[in-house]
Amino acid sequence: MRKLENKIAVITGASRGIGKAIALELGKRGVTVIGTATSEAGATQISAYLQEAGIKGRGLVLDAGSAASVEAFAKLVQDQFGTVEILVNNAGANWGAPLKEYPDAGFAKVMDTNLNAVFALTRDLVPALARAATTDSPSRIVNIGSMDGIHVPIVQRVPTFAYSASKAALHHLTKALAVELGAQHITANAIAPG
């Protein structure tokens, strides 16, 4: 793994699960971690576990499904930190219901969180990512996709139509971002847990 000390990472959905694991691992490697949660309590929880582990950084509130929240968060990060070398788009949502009962609001919430917010936050943080990027040390965007975005889940207790569609779109968006941002020394990759 390349030298990561003194880099700054934004990790969405860092209060638990994959996001927390990524935050802790990057932090152990000397990265300053800006972890996000949807609530003040979640942000406080992130700050506490980072402090307990001796990791530089803090938790901040970000409602990934809200365009206004994404815009305000990106401005705050750029104003306070200037640059960002790593952006991990991990925050996600899911909704399960049979097709005939699947609500438009549920579908929209999942797409807003899993796809639209990733696009908006990435777009709004590109200036900070570009300021930190060099040929020898590109900035990195890592989108947390899913195996459900690569294939249709065959075994489901409750169907999750929006989740699979959002993750498939996220994988494709990642490819488009890689092509668009490569010339600015910003890489974009997706991983597919599952």
C-alpha positions in Angstrom: 0.0 0.0 0.0 1.3 3.4 -0.9 2.3 5.9 1.7 -0.9 7.4 3.2 0.4 9.5 6.0 -0.9 13.0 6.2 -3.5 12.5 3.5 -7.2 13.5 4.2 -10.0 11.1 3.5 -13.8 11.7 3.5 -15.7 8.5 4.3 -19.5 8.6 4.1 -21.5 6.3 6.3 -18.6 5.8 8.7 -20.6 5.3 11.9 -20.7 1.5 11.5 -20.0 -1.5 9.2 -17.8 -1.1 6.1 -17.5 2.6 6.6 -16.2 2.3 10.1 -13.8 -0.5 9.1 -12.4 1.7 6.3 -12.1 4.7 8.6 -10.2 2.8 11.2 -7.8 1.1 8.7 -7.0 4.4 6.9 -6.6 6.1 10.2 -4.1 3.5 11.4 -2.1 4.3 8.3 -1.8 8.0 9.2 -4.8 9.4 7.2 -6.8 12.2 8.7 -10.4 10.8 8.6 -13.5 12.9 8.1 -16.3 10.4 8.7 -19.9 11.2 8.1 -23.2 10.1 9.7 -26.8 11.2 9.2 -27.2 12.4 12.7 -25.3 14.4 15.3 -25.2 11.4 17.5 -23.7 9.3 14.8 -21.1 12.0 14.1 -20.2 12.1 17.8 -19.9 8.4 17.8 -17.4 8.6 14.9 -15.3 11.3 16.7 -15.3 9.1 19.8 -14.0 5.9 18.1 -11.4 7.9 16.1 -10.2 9.5 19.3 -10.1 6.2 21.2 -8.0 4.7 18.4 -5.6 7.7 18.4 -6.7 8.6 14.8 -6.7 12.2 13.6 -10.1 13.4 12.3 -13.7 13.7 13.3 -17.2 12.9 12.5 -19.5 15.3 10.7 -23.2 15.3 9.8 -24.1 14.6 6.2 -27.5 13.5 5.0 -26.4 11.9 1.7 -30.0 12.0 0.4 -30.3 15.8 0.7 -28.8 17.9 -2.0 -28.6 20.9 0.4 -26.7 18.8 3.0 -24.3 17.5 0.4 -23.5 21.0 -0.9 -23.0 22.4 2.6 -20.8 19.5 3.6 -18.6 19.8 0.5 -18.2 23.6 1.2 -17.4 22.9 4.9 -14.7 20.3 4.0 -13.1 22.6 1.4 -13.1 25.6 3.7 -11.7 23.7 6.7 -9.3 21.3 5.0 -8.6 22.7 1.6 -7.8 19.4 0.0 -9.0 15.8 0.0 -6.9 13.0 -1.3 -9.4 10.1 -0.7 -13.2 10.1 -1.1 -14.9 6.9 -0.1 -18.6 7.0 -1.0 -20.0 4.3 1.3 -23.3 5.7 2.7 -26.2 3.6 1.5 -29.8 2.9 1.9 -32.1 -0.1 1.0 -35.8 -0.7 0.8 -37.5 -4.1 0.5 -41.0 -4.7 -0.6 -42.9 -6.9 -3.1 -43.2 -5.3 -6.5 -46.9 -4.5 -6.3 -46.3 -2.8 -2.9 -43.0 -1.1 -3.7 -43.5 2.7 -2.9 -42.2 5.4 -5.2 -40.9 7.2 -2.1 -38.8 4.1 -1.1 -37.4 3.8 -4.6 -36.5 7.5 -4.7 -34.8 7.4 -1.2 -32.6 4.5 -2.3 -31.6 6.1 -5.6 -31.0 9.5 -3.9 -28.7 8.0 -1.3 -26.9 5.3 -3.3 -26.5 7.2 -6.6 -27.5 10.8 -6.7 -25.7 11.7 -3.5 -22.5 10.0 -4.7 -22.6 12.0 -7.9 -23.3 15.3 -6.2 -20.7 14.8 -3.4 -18.1 13.7 -5.9 -18.8 16.6 -8.2 -18.6 19.1 -5.4 -15.4 17.7 -4.0 -13.5 17.4 -7.3 -11.9 20.8 -6.7 -10.5 19.6 -3.4 -9.4 16.3 -4.9 -7.8 18.0 -7.9 -5.8 20.4 -5.6 -4.2 17.4 -3.9 -3.6 15.3 -7.0 -0.3 14.8 -8.8 0.9 12.3 -11.4 2.9 10.4 -8.8 0.2 10.6 -6.1 -3.3 10.7 -7.6 -6.3 11.4 -5.5 -8.7 8.5 -5.1 -12.4 8.0 -5.3 -13.6 4.6 -4.1 -17.3 3.9 -4.5 -18.8 1.1 -2.4 -21.0 -0.8 -4.9 -22.4 -4.3 -4.4 -22.5 -7.7 -6.0 -26.2 -7.0 -6.3 -25.2 -4.3 -8.8 -23.5 -6.9 -11.0 -26.1 -9.6 -11.0 -29.8 -9.8 -10.0 -30.1 -11.3 -6.5 -31.9 -14.6 -7.0 -32.5 -15.4 -3.3 -34.2 -12.6 -1.4 -36.5 -12.6 1.5 -37.9 -9.3 0.4 -37.2 -7.9 -3.1 -34.9 -4.8 -3.2 -35.5 -3.4 -6.6 -34.0 0.0 -6.1 -30.9 -1.3 -4.3 -29.8 -3.5 -7.2 -30.6 -0.8 -9.7 -28.8 1.9 -7.8 -25.7 -0.2 -7.3 -25.6 -1.2 -11.0 -25.8 2.5 -11.9 -23.1 3.3 -9.4 -20.7 0.8 -11.0 -21.3 2.5 -14.4 -21.1 6.0 -12.9 -17.7 5.0 -11.5 -16.4 4.1 -14.9 -17.7 7.4 -16.4 -16.0 9.3 -13.5 -12.7 7.4 -14.1 -12.7 8.5 -17.7 -13.7 12.1 -16.9 -11.3 12.6 -14.0 -8.2 10.6 -15.1 -6.6 13.6 -16.8 -6.8 15.5 -13.5 -4.9 12.7 -11.7 -8.0 11.5 -9.9 -8.8 7.8 -10.0 -12.3 6.3 -9.6 -12.9 2.7 -8.7 -15.8 0.7 -7.3 -15.7 -2.4 -5.1 -18.5 -4.9 -4.8 -18.9 -6.4 -1.4 -21.0 -9.5 -1.2 
